Amino acid sequence: MNILQYESKIWATADLLRGSGIKESEWPSFMMPFFALVMIESRLVRMFDELKKEIGKEAFERIQKNDLYDLIRDKGQGYNIFIFEKGQTLADICKNDKSFEIDFDAYLKGFDGETKDLLGVDSGDGEKFLDIKGVITKLKAKKVLLGYTTLWAAIDLKPFNNSEITTLEEHIKRKWADISAETAGEQYTPDDVIALIAEIIASKIEESNTLLKLYDCTCGGGNLLFGVEDRINQKFRRLTQTYGQDWNDALYALAKIESRFRPDSKIAHGNTLVEDKFDNEEFDVVIANPPYGVSWAGYQKDITNDKTGRFKFLPSISDGQLLFMQHLISKLDSVGMGVVVHNGSTLFSGDAGSAESNIRKWMLDSDIVEAVIQLPTDEFFNTGIYTYLWVLNKNKQAHHRGKVMLINASDKFKPLKKCKGSKRKEIDEASRLEIVATLTAFQDTDYARLFDKEYFYFNKQAIMLTNVDEEGRSFEERLQYKEDRQGDIKRTSSTELTPLKIKQGDLELSEFCITNYNASQYHSLEYYFSHTIKPLVGQLDYKEEPLVITTAEASYFYDNEQESLIKEVHGQKEALGCGKIIVVATYKKATKKMTERILVTVELTPDYQKDYEIIPFHKDAEANQSAIEAFMARYISKPFAYLDNIVGVELNFNKIFYQPEKLRPVSEIVAEIAALDVELKALEEELAL
């Protein structure tokens, strides 16, 4: 039998929920605990039947209850009094409507402690996980508990093995993901993407008698983690062990339940970024599809104070994807590899010097990135955006070292005959094999490019420009030289003026050391400063309207046409070069020697402007500096001084794989216009009849 025949039968249980007035967005919370229940029961019954066969009928009948319990406990898959001691299942309980509620309650409480915790049988105000207790209360209020439970009891999964049940679970969870109001950014990983990830991993590992440890730090319900494991097990005889962590109560519970039916699988509950439950473990393979664009503000303090050393840089608080990336890299063993699903922000968000850019640079400096694969749009169930697979590898082949491959697999898909939410495409098997073959060959193709890792680096060179007037003059040339405290001769930063008058339009200032104020209007000199003088001086703009500074020797103003400061003495004007007029008002508190006062000062300064130039990077330091200097000589005409140079990193698929739209021949366009004219004239003639 094909287990997927039960998909529609399971989904039909929602018909009763619909008829009871329960909103569609709430269906998963009602279906999850009951689906978990039938999965657990079917596996326990099958395990019990297999145990009977192992022991033998006669020996089984003689076995003591405590010994039987020990045998079952050793299996590590759970316990239930009704199943193992009374020989009854959920279907048996549903047959008697009069005793159903009492029996159902006893059946649930007959599970072992861990199963009861995961199902939420005795949940209180704390963690509820699947919260079957709360669901039962709501179903009782709707008077449909027996009917709903009976529908689930009719779903018999006992004939199917663990892998088949996992497959069914993945299909059901995918539908839940379609309709549930999940946390923004969380994406259920489709089967075809899981298959591609598994193929990539399979291409990097070999048969061995050593254990292959796989880890997913945001495992959700386990579909990616267990899906990859199952596919690896189909290709290799190598033993595998899975580790996963998630802090969503319900999804963790589903993954934990699933893990109990897999050899030594370990699933932990909690926030990976705050508390790594596998802090002493390293892994051969890491995989994850962490949430996109989700804030980590709620646990900012814990991450900022993290002492593990796994976070080299802290990205924008609005998106924690690169926190998960750093965590996963820290979990790799010395020859480990990984495949991580991200959206495009991890490729290019953040400017040079930002945490995001620095994380990318650290990853490329460490030579851990082997490839980035762009997947088709419309691949996921609740988003149509481009997504990317980061292929990490700490054991690159010799000819892969120092290189990164970009694979544009956006056209490697088949359209679905029927859309599944936002998912309209799937990466079919032929496309998956082609992508993996391209990655393995590690050579340029029409949709893949191989680069030295430094190709993705760039210089963000900061410079301080000195603006000049139309004659190429700057006020900087007028500055005086002075000896500093160390005896070095240096140019001053400005020229101070002693003003007698400042005038701009109707505004005129003639007092520059103010000690008096109108006490009936202002309660202090400081208040007078902050509410009158400071705003008044702040509105002065030498470029907006002529601002004339008059001193005992001359008048000074800025000429917009010449872009120069002008000094005027007895009608004779002299251009001083491009510069600024800085008028500042300052409040000075009283001292032992001086009373409190407001000082208004004027300075003439050069017109400096900080700018940044983006320049291609060269890994050789001398060649890089030469390239920067050549760029400046070609493109910068004003005087400038070098400031800091920051090396940034971004991976831009659009830049590398951009295909300009082919322009149609003019003759073809003209012919099309002529044809339209003929068509329009024919229509006009018809209207005229």
C-alpha positions in Angstrom: 0.0 0.0 0.0 1.1 3.6 -0.6 1.0 5.5 2.6 0.1 8.7 0.8 -3.4 7.4 0.3 -3.9 8.5 3.9 -3.0 12.1 3.2 -6.6 12.9 2.0 -8.1 10.8 4.8 -6.1 12.7 7.4 -7.0 16.1 5.8 -10.7 15.1 5.8 -10.7 15.3 9.6 -10.6 19.0 9.1 -14.1 18.9 7.6 -15.5 18.3 11.1 -13.5 21.3 12.4 -14.9 23.4 9.6 -18.4 22.3 10.5 -17.8 23.2 14.1 -17.0 26.8 13.2 -13.2 26.5 13.9 -11.2 28.8 11.7 -8.9 27.3 9.1 -5.8 29.0 10.5 -6.5 27.1 13.8 -6.8 23.6 12.1 -3.1 22.7 12.6 -3.2 23.2 16.3 -6.2 20.8 16.4 -4.7 18.3 14.0 -1.1 18.1 15.3 -1.7 16.4 18.6 -4.0 13.8 17.1 -1.7 13.1 14.2 1.1 12.6 16.8 -1.2 10.3 18.7 -1.9 7.9 15.9 1.8 8.0 14.8 2.8 7.0 18.4 0.2 4.3 18.7 0.9 2.7 15.4 4.6 2.5 16.1 4.1 1.2 19.6 1.7 -1.5 18.4 4.2 -2.5 15.7 7.0 -2.5 18.2 5.0 -4.6 20.6 4.1 -7.1 17.9 7.8 -7.4 16.9 8.8 -7.9 20.5 6.3 -10.7 20.9 7.8 -12.4 17.8 11.3 -12.0 19.2 10.4 -13.5 22.6 8.1 -16.2 21.2 4.5 -16.8 22.2 5.0 -19.1 25.1 7.9 -17.1 26.6 5.9 -13.9 26.2 2.9 -15.3 28.1 5.3 -16.2 31.0 7.1 -12.9 31.2 6.6 -10.8 34.3 5.0 -7.3 34.0 8.1 -5.5 35.3 10.4 -7.5 33.0 8.1 -6.6 30.0 8.2 -3.0 31.0 12.0 -3.1 31.1 12.2 -4.6 27.6 9.9 -1.9 26.2 11.7 0.8 28.0 15.0 -0.4 26.5 13.5 0.3 23.1 13.2 4.0 24.0 10.1 4.5 22.0 7.5 5.1 24.8 4.9 3.2 26.8 1.1 3.0 27.1 -0.8 0.9 29.6 -3.8 0.4 27.4 -1.7 -0.9 24.5 0.8 -3.0 26.4 -1.3 -4.2 29.4 -4.9 -4.1 28.2 -4.4 -4.8 24.5 -6.6 -1.8 23.6 -6.1 0.9 21.0 -7.7 4.3 20.4 -10.2 2.6 18.0 -11.3 0.2 20.8 -11.9 3.1 23.2 -14.0 5.0 20.6 -16.4 2.0 20.3 -18.1 2.7 23.6 -19.6 6.2 23.5 -20.8 6.0 27.2 -17.4 5.4 28.7 -15.4 7.1 26.0 -14.4 10.3 27.8 -13.2 8.4 30.9 -11.4 5.8 28.9 -9.8 8.4 26.6 -8.5 10.3 29.6 -7.1 7.1 31.1 -5.6 6.2 27.7 -3.7 9.5 27.5 -2.6 9.3 31.1 -1.4 5.7 30.5 1.5 7.0 28.4 5.0 7.3 29.8 6.0 10.7 31.2 7.9 12.0 28.2 5.1 11.2 25.8 2.6 12.9 28.1 4.8 15.9 28.2 5.2 16.1 24.4 1.4 15.6 23.8 0.6 18.1 26.5 -1.6 15.7 28.4 -1.1 17.4 31.8 -0.1 20.8 30.5 -0.5 23.7 32.8 0.6 27.3 32.5 4.1 26.4 31.4 5.2 24.6 28.2 2.3 22.9 26.4 4.1 21.5 23.4 1.2 19.8 21.4 -1.4 20.9 24.1 -3.8 18.0 23.5 -5.4 18.9 26.8 -6.4 22.3 25.5 -7.6 20.9 22.2 -9.8 18.3 24.0 -11.3 21.1 26.2 -12.3 23.0 23.0 -13.6 19.9 21.2 -15.7 19.0 24.3 -17.2 22.5 24.2 -18.1 22.0 20.6 -19.5 18.5 21.5 -17.4 16.8 18.8 -14.6 15.2 20.8 -15.9 11.6 20.2 -16.6 12.2 16.5 -13.2 13.8 16.0 -11.3 11.2 17.9 -13.1 8.4 16.0 -12.0 9.9 12.6 -8.4 9.8 13.7 -8.7 6.3 15.3 -9.7 5.0 11.9 -6.3 6.0 10.4 -4.3 2.8 10.7 -0.6 3.4 10.1 0.6 0.1 11.7 1.4 -1.6 8.3 4.0 1.1 7.5 7.6 1.5 8.5 9.2 4.6 10.1 10.4 6.0 6.8 7.0 5.7 5.2 5.3 7.4 8.2 7.9 10.2 8.0 7.0 10.7 4.4 3.3 11.1 5.2 4.2 13.4 8.1 6.2 15.7 5.8 3.2 16.0 3.4 0.8 16.8 6.3 3.1 19.3 7.9 3.6 21.0 4.6 -0.2 21.6 4.3 -0.2 22.9 7.9 2.5 25.3 6.9 0.3 26.6 4.1 -2.5 27.7 6.3 -1.1 28.3 9.8 -0.2 31.8 11.0 3.5 30.9 11.4 6.2 33.2 12.6 7.2 35.6 9.9 10.1 34.3 7.9 9.7 30.6 8.8 9.7 28.4 5.7 8.8 24.8 5.4 11.4 23.1 3.2 9.8 21.4 0.1 10.6 17.8 -0.7 12.4 18.7 -3.9 14.7 21.1 -2.1 15.4 18.5 0.6 16.2 16.0 -2.2 18.7 18.5 -3.8 20.4 19.2 -0.4 20.7 15.4 0.1 22.2 15.0 -3.3 24.8 17.7 -2.6 25.7 16.1 0.7 25.9 12.6 -0.9 28.3 14.0 -3.5 30.7 15.1 -0.7 30.7 12.0 1.5 32.0 8.5 1.1 31.2 5.0 2.4 32.9 4.5 5.8 32.6 2.5 9.0 32.5 5.8 11.0 29.2 7.3 12.1 27.9 10.2 10.1 26.5 12.9 12.4 23.9 15.3 10.9 22.7 18.5 12.7 19.9 21.0 12.1 19.9 24.0 14.5 16.4 25.0 13.5 14.9 21.6 12.8 11.2 22.5 13.2 9.2 19.3 12.9 12.3 17.5 11.5 11.2 17.3 7.8 14.6 18.6 6.5 16.8 16.7 9.0 15.0 13.4 8.7 14.4 13.8 5.0 18.1 14.2 4.3 19.0 11.3 6.6 16.5 9.0 4.9 17.9 9.9 1.4 21.5 9.4 2.6 20.5 6.0 4.0 19.1 5.0 0.6 22.5 5.7 -1.0 25.0 4.6 1.6 25.4 1.8 4.1 27.1 4.2 6.5 25.4 4.6 9.9 23.8 8.0 10.5 22.8 9.9 13.6 20.6 13.0 13.7 20.7 16.0 16.1 18.2 18.8 16.0 17.0 21.7 18.1 14.0 24.0 17.9 12.1 26.3 20.2 8.6 26.1 18.7 6.7 23.9 21.2 4.5 22.0 18.8 7.1 21.4 16.0 9.7 20.4 18.6 7.3 17.8 20.0 6.6 16.3 16.5 10.4 16.1 15.8 11.0 14.6 19.3 8.3 12.0 18.8 9.8 11.1 15.4 13.3 10.9 16.8 12.3 8.2 19.3 11.7 5.8 16.3 15.1 6.4 14.8 18.5 5.0 15.9 19.9 7.2 18.7 18.4 10.5 17.3 18.7 13.5 19.6 16.2 16.4 19.5 16.4 19.2 22.0 14.0 22.0 22.8 15.1 25.6 23.1 16.5 28.7 21.3 19.8 27.6 19.6 21.1 31.2 19.6 20.7 31.6 23.3 21.3 28.0 24.6 23.1 25.5 22.4 21.9 22.1 23.8 24.7 20.3 21.9 27.5 22.7 22.9 30.1 19.9 23.3 29.3 18.3 19.9 30.7 18.7 16.5 29.2 17.3 13.3 30.1 15.9 9.9 27.1 17.6 8.2 25.1 20.7 9.2 21.8 21.6 7.4 19.3 24.2 8.2 16.6 26.5 6.8 16.6 29.2 9.5 13.9 31.9 9.6 14.3 34.8 7.2 14.3 38.4 8.3 13.2 37.7 11.9 14.3 40.0 14.7 16.5 38.8 17.6 15.7 41.8 19.7 13.9 39.7 22.3 17.2 37.9 23.3 19.7 40.6 22.3 21.3 40.8 25.7 22.0 37.0 25.8 23.6 37.0 22.3 25.6 40.2 23.0 27.0 38.6 26.1 27.5 35.1 24.5 30.8 33.6 25.7 31.0 30.7 23.3 33.0 32.6 20.7 30.7 31.4 17.9 29.5 34.9 16.9 32.4 36.7 15.3 30.1 39.7 14.4 26.5 40.6 15.3 24.3 41.4 12.3 21.4 43.8 12.2 19.0 43.1 15.0 16.1 42.9 12.4 17.5 39.7 10.8 19.2 36.8 12.6 20.0 34.6 9.6 23.8 35.2 9.8 23.7 34.4 13.5 22.5 30.9 12.6 25.1 30.7 9.8 28.0 31.5 12.3 26.6 29.0 14.8 26.4 26.3 12.2 30.0 26.9 11.1 31.1 26.6 14.7 29.5 23.2 14.9 31.4 21.7 12.0 34.2 19.3 12.7 37.6 19.7 11.1 36.4 18.2 7.8 32.7 18.9 8.0 30.4 20.3 5.3 27.0 21.8 5.3 24.1 23.2 3.2 22.1 26.1 4.5 19.0 27.7 3.0 18.8 31.5 3.1 17.1 34.4 1.3 19.1 37.0 -0.7 19.8 39.3 2.2 22.7 37.1 3.4 24.5 37.7 0.1 24.6 41.5 0.0 22.9 43.2 3.0 25.0 45.7 4.9 27.7 48.0 3.6 31.5 47.5 3.8 32.4 47.4 7.5 28.9 46.3 8.6 28.6 43.1 10.6 26.9 41.4 7.6 29.8 42.2 5.3 32.3 41.3 7.9 30.6 37.9 8.4 30.8 37.2 4.7 34.4 38.3 4.7 35.2 36.0 7.6 33.6 33.1 5.9 35.5 33.7 2.6 38.7 34.4 4.5 38.3 31.1 6.2 37.7 29.5 2.8 34.7 27.6 4.0 32.3 28.7 1.3 32.4 26.3 -1.7 29.4 27.4 -3.6 26.2 29.4 -3.5 23.2 28.1 -5.6 20.3 30.3 -6.6 17.1 28.4 -6.6 14.0 29.2 -8.7 11.4 31.6 -7.5 8.1 30.2 -6.3 9.8 27.2 -4.8 8.5 27.5 -1.3 4.9 27.2 -0.1 4.4 30.7 1.4 6.9 32.9 -0.4 7.8 33.5 -4.1 11.2 35.1 -3.4 14.6 33.8 -4.6 16.3 31.5 -2.1 19.9 30.3 -2.0 21.8 27.3 -0.9 25.1 28.1 0.8 27.4 25.1 0.4 30.0 25.0 3.2 33.0 22.8 3.2 36.0 22.6 5.5 37.6 19.8 3.5 37.7 21.3 0.0 39.6 19.5 -2.7 42.9 21.1 -3.6 41.7 22.7 -6.8 38.6 24.1 -5.0 40.6 25.9 -2.4 40.4 29.7 -2.6 37.6 29.4 -5.0 33.8 30.0 -4.9 31.3 28.8 -7.5 28.0 30.6 -8.1 25.4 28.4 -9.8 22.3 30.2 -11.2 19.8 27.3 -11.1 16.8 29.7 -11.3 15.8 28.0 -14.6 16.3 24.4 -13.4 12.7 23.4 -12.6 9.5 22.0 -13.9 6.2 23.9 -13.4 3.8 22.1 -11.1 0.5 21.0 -12.7 -1.3 22.3 -9.6 0.1 25.1 -7.4 0.7 24.4 -3.7 0.2 27.8 -2.0 3.0 30.0 -3.5 4.9 27.0 -4.8 4.5 26.8 -8.5 7.7 25.1 -9.4 9.8 22.1 -8.4 13.4 21.1 -9.0 12.8 17.8 -10.7 15.2 14.9 -10.5 17.0 15.6 -13.8 17.6 19.2 -12.7 18.9 18.1 -9.3 21.4 15.7 -10.8 22.5 18.4 -13.3 23.1 21.0 -10.5 25.1 18.5 -8.4 27.1 17.4 -11.5 27.9 21.1 -12.2 29.0 21.6 -8.6 31.2 18.4 -8.7 32.8 19.4 -12.0 33.6 22.8 -10.6 34.0 24.5 -14.0 32.4 27.4 -15.8 29.2 26.6 -17.7 26.5 28.8 -19.2 24.8 29.0 -15.8 27.7 28.6 -13.4 30.8 30.7 -12.8 33.9 29.9 -10.8 35.8 32.8 -9.1 38.7 33.4 -6.8 37.1 34.2 -3.5 38.7 37.7 -3.6 36.5 38.5 -6.6 33.7 39.2 -4.2 35.8 41.7 -2.1 35.7 45.4 -2.8 37.5 48.5 -1.4 35.4 51.2 0.2 38.0 53.9 0.2 37.1 57.0 2.3 38.6 60.3 1.1 38.4 63.9 2.3 37.8 66.1 -0.7 38.8 69.8 -0.6 36.3 71.7 -2.6 37.6 74.5 -4.9 36.2 77.5 -6.6 35.8 78.0 -10.3 39.5 78.9 -10.5 40.6 75.8 -8.6 41.3 77.7 -5.4 40.6 76.6 -1.9 40.6 78.6 1.3 42.9 76.0 2.7 45.8 77.8 0.9 45.1 80.8 3.1 45.5 79.1 6.4 48.5 80.0 8.6 51.1 77.6 10.0 51.6 77.2 13.7 53.9 75.2 16.0 52.1 72.6 18.1 53.0 71.4 21.6 55.4 68.8 20.2 57.2 71.5 18.2 55.8 70.3 14.8 54.8 72.9 12.3 51.2 72.3 11.2 48.6 74.2 9.2 45.7 75.6 11.3 42.2 74.3 10.7 40.5 77.7 10.4 40.9 81.5 10.5 39.1 83.2 13.4 37.4 86.6 12.8 36.6 89.2 15.4 33.3 90.5 14.1 31.9 93.9 14.6 28.6 93.1 12.8 26.9 90.0 11.2 24.1 90.8 8.8 21.9 88.6 6.7 18.8 90.2 5.2 16.8 91.9 8.0 18.8 90.1 10.7 21.7 92.0 12.2 24.0 91.0 15.2 26.3 93.5 16.7 26.9 92.1 20.2 29.2 89.0 20.5 29.7 88.7 24.2 26.2 88.7 25.6 25.7 89.0 29.4 22.3 90.8 29.6 18.8 89.5 28.8 15.2 90.5 29.3 14.4 89.1 32.7 10.6 89.6 32.2 10.7 87.3 29.1 13.5 84.8 30.0 14.2 83.3 33.4 17.9 82.9 32.9 20.7 83.8 30.5 21.1 80.1 29.6 17.3 79.9 28.8 17.8 83.0 26.6 20.6 81.3 24.8 18.8 78.0 24.2 15.5 79.6 23.1 16.6 82.7 21.2 20.3 83.1 20.4 21.2 79.5 19.5 18.2 79.0 17.1 18.9 82.5 15.6 22.5 81.7 14.8 21.6 78.2 13.7 19.4 79.5 10.9 22.2 81.5 9.3 23.2 80.0 6.0 25.9 81.7 4.0 24.8 80.0 0.8 21.1 80.7 1.0 21.3 84.5 1.3 24.3 86.8 1.5 25.8 86.6 5.0 28.2 89.5 5.6 30.7 89.5 8.4 32.2 92.9 9.1 35.4 93.2 11.1 37.6 96.2 11.8 39.7 95.4 8.7 37.3 94.1 6.1 34.0 92.5 5.2 33.6 88.8 4.3 30.9 87.0 2.4 30.4 84.0 0.1 29.9 84.4 -3.7 27.7 81.6 -5.0 28.6 82.3 -8.6 32.4 82.0 -8.0 31.9 79.4 -5.2 34.4 81.4 -3.3 34.8 83.4 0.0 35.3 87.1 -0.8 37.2 89.6 1.3 36.2 93.2 0.6 38.3 96.2 1.8 37.2 99.7 0.7 35.3 98.3 -2.3 38.2 96.1 -3.4 37.2 92.5 -3.6 39.6 89.6 -3.3 38.6 85.9 -3.8 40.0 83.7 -1.0 39.0 80.4 -2.5 36.2 77.9 -1.8 35.4 77.8 1.9 32.8 78.0 4.6 31.6 80.7 7.0 30.9 79.1 10.4 29.0 81.1 13.0 28.7 79.5 16.4 26.9 80.6 19.6 28.1 79.1 22.9 26.9 79.5 26.4 29.6 79.8 29.0 29.0 79.2 32.7 30.3 81.7 35.3 33.8 81.1 36.7 35.8 82.8 39.4 37.2 85.2 36.9 34.4 85.5 34.4 30.7 86.1 34.6 28.3 83.8 32.7 28.0 84.9 29.0 27.0 84.0 25.5 29.8 84.1 22.9 29.1 84.4 19.2 32.2 83.5 17.1 33.0 83.4 13.4 35.5 81.2 11.6 36.5 80.8 8.0 37.3 77.2 7.1 38.1 75.2 4.0 35.2 73.4 2.4 35.9 69.8 3.1 33.7 66.9 2.0 34.0 63.3 3.0 33.3 60.8 0.2 33.6 57.1 -0.5 34.7 55.4 -3.6 34.0 51.7 -4.4 37.0 50.2 -6.1 37.7 46.6 -7.2 39.9 44.6 -4.8 43.2 42.9 -5.4 44.5 40.3 -3.0 48.1 41.6 -3.4 48.4 44.6 -1.1 50.7 46.6 -3.4 48.5 45.9 -6.4 45.5 46.8 -4.4 47.0 50.2 -3.4 48.1 50.8 -7.0 44.6 50.1 -8.2 43.2 52.6 -5.7 45.6 55.3 -6.7 45.0 54.7 -10.4 41.2 55.0 -9.8 41.7 58.3 -8.0 43.9 59.7 -10.7 41.3 58.9 -13.3 38.1 59.9 -11.6 38.9 62.4 -8.8 39.9 65.9 -10.0 39.7 67.8 -6.7 42.5 67.8 -4.0 41.9 65.0 -1.5 43.4 63.1 1.4 43.1 59.4 2.0 41.1 58.2 5.0 40.3 54.7 6.0 39.9 51.9 3.5 37.4 49.2 4.4 37.2 45.9 2.6 33.7 44.7 2.1 32.2 41.5 0.6 29.0 40.8 -1.3 27.9 38.1 -3.7 25.7 39.7 -6.4 24.0 37.1 -8.7 22.3 39.9 -10.7 25.6 41.5 -11.6 27.2 38.2 -12.6 24.3 36.6 -14.5 22.6 39.7 -15.8 21.1 39.1 -19.3 20.2 42.4 -21.0 17.0 42.3 -22.9 17.6 41.9 -26.6 16.4 45.0 -28.5 14.1 44.3 -31.5 15.1 45.5 -34.9 13.7 49.0 -35.8 12.3 47.6 -39.1 10.3 45.0 -37.2 8.8 47.6 -34.8 8.0 50.0 -37.8 6.2 47.1 -39.6 4.2 46.3 -36.4 3.1 49.9 -36.1 2.1 50.0 -39.8 0.0 46.8 -39.3 -1.7 48.4 -36.3 -2.4 51.5 -38.4 -4.1 49.4 -41.0 -6.1 47.6 -38.3 -7.2 50.9 -36.7 -8.3 52.3 -40.1 -10.4 49.2 -40.8 -12.1 49.6 -37.4 -12.8 53.3 -38.1 -14.4 52.4 -41.4 -16.6 49.8 -39.7 -17.8 52.4 -37.1 -18.6 54.9 -39.8 -21.0 52.5 -41.5 
